[in-house]
Amino acid sequence: MSLRSIANVLNCLEKGLIGMMALGAIILVVIETVLRYAAPAHLTDWSGEVTIYLVGWALMLSLPHLVAHEKHVRADLLQHQFSPAVRWFLDVCATIIGIVFCAIILWAGIDVVSFGMMFGEISDSSLQFPMWVFYLAVPVGFGTSLLRYVVLLISKLMELRASPAAS
């Protein structure tokens, strides 16, 4: 099995998981909305909380996909006015900045998860969900984004090596 086919399988799994989480959140919101008007006595105190958890995890899991396909937020308004060499250099600088940013957020996220675990923080609803599981979405999302940025940086450096100007 080639590296590209493994990447394709991982991308499909990633998209599927994100899609299921988003679908679960939509279903919960629809059910809660219908119950609010049709049968308010049957409303739960946890559906809004679970919706937030699902959306939060889906958002954090979508970050590495955006990085891998270079769809992340970038300041490239004037970039097209520069030569290809300058554009490449700016891309490499932006990728390095992305790596540093993800590393900082990963570090802070690990601290937050540790804090939540250490103090046994739980949600206020009847679920009494351990909050560190929700907080874990941040280091998972930014950690995998960090890995994607490293892969992106390596591919950009390999572009330089493969370009005719490098010869």
Secondary structure, DSSP 8 states (H G I E B T S, - for coil): --HHHHHHHHHHHHHHHHHHHHHHHHHHHHHHHHHHHH-GGG--SSHHHHHHHHHHHHHHHHHHHHHHTT-S----TTGGGS-HHHHHHHHHHHHHHHHHHHHHHHHHHHHHHHHHHHTT-B-SSTT--BHHHHHTHHHHHHHHHHHHHHHHHHHHHHHHHHSGGG-
